[in-house]
Amino acid sequence: MARAQVSKRLQDVNAFHVMSLMAEAKKLDSLGHSVIHMEMGEPDFSTPKPIIDAGIRALQSGITHYTPTLGLPALREAIADFYLKECQVSVDAEQIIITPGSATALQLVLNLMVSEGQSVAITDPAYPSTHNLVRLFGGHVLQIPVHEDSAWQLTTDILEEYWNESVNAVLLASPSNPTGTIIENSELQKISDFCVSKGTFLLVDEIYHGLVYSNAPRTAAGLNENTFVINSFSKFYGMTGWRVGWIVSPKPYLEDMNKLAQHTFLAAPTPGQYAALAAFEKDTQKILIERRDEFKARRDYLYDALENIGFKMRVKPQGAFYMYADSSAFSDNSFEFARKALQDKHVAFTPGIDFGVSGANQHVRFAYTTSIENLKIGIQRLSEYRDI
Ligand SMILES: Cc1ncc(COP(=O)(O)O)c(C=O)c1O
């Protein structure tokens, strides 16, 4: 039978390159090889018990129906309260929109911001779904190369250099995937003001905000009337599979966001939203902070260890669980390097080409989402790489 035609929009959408490596790694695992997984973008810890218990309680009480489209009112209140207490920022609960993960939050917000022919300014490297979503919505991606000298983040000077009139939104991620670096508070304010002066949106992805190992950066929530923030219970709260994230939307756009949410997903998963209510409890926070300390210890070990075996490490990441390492001493083809390291040394990591084009073949991303013992084995194996 002839294959029916898929939409033209899909032609410019790319799959993650790392998926083929992950499939290969799983195959090696199933054959009994001990693969060291440093490609996984999710915590190795399972969801904290108080959150699981809250989800089970909700299900056992028969709470299985839709919540309101914009989310469970109690959860929206709890998140607004979190901004007030933890970030000293006042946002109304009505500005919090609960979504099925921040992946859906990204879809919703980009759908609001992008019209045919317009552009979204995004760092290169960046989390790849953003580029693909912009293209799906008919927009262009203005990929702006960033380097170690600005901690892989945008600055107003860099933005100005690349600016063109088609830009309708700027997207930042802090801490960033793949670099783990954060944007300085003063620069964040400047970029937000710059976007106001240009009459464009600013979208800040704060999904790794809970995982910062030095002083907590300020949130972009409430910075300006054009600034949207997305966040999620996936990473810091260890709830990747529950699919609960959120948007902090400026008030003038709430009606539009409501329309989009109704037609895009109707409501986020109900058990997940009830479970997430327990994320802010004292017992849960204690577990989460212990886990964050463990991630910090892993970061400190891995950063030095990678440098010692020949990767060039110029900016110590302050957050998330990623390191973007210069692998030019090993190869100038990041996919081939990752494929060979997996096949020959059973060490999995993500090639830079998944995150952009600038320097992408000279960089790879390591995720420290596995124990220090495993990281040590991975480093030992990679240190033999030159002998392959
Ligand atoms: C920067 C960034 N944003 C958004 C997401 C989407 O995460 P989720 O949908 O689980 O909240 C991810 C996932 O890895 C990410 O790294």
The ligand as an ORCA input file, in Angstrom:
! r2SCAN-3c Opt
* xyz 0 1
  C      15.585     21.970     28.967
  C      14.424     21.037     29.007
  N      13.186     21.539     28.890
  C      12.110     20.750     28.898
  C      12.218     19.379     29.038
  C      10.959     18.544     29.083
  O      10.811     17.879     30.330
  P       9.407     17.435     30.956
  O       8.415     17.406     29.854
  O       9.647     16.082     31.553
  O       9.041     18.444     32.012
  C      13.480     18.791     29.154
  C      13.651     17.337     29.264
  O      14.721     16.783     29.261
  C      14.625     19.658     29.148
  O      15.872     19.184     29.287
*
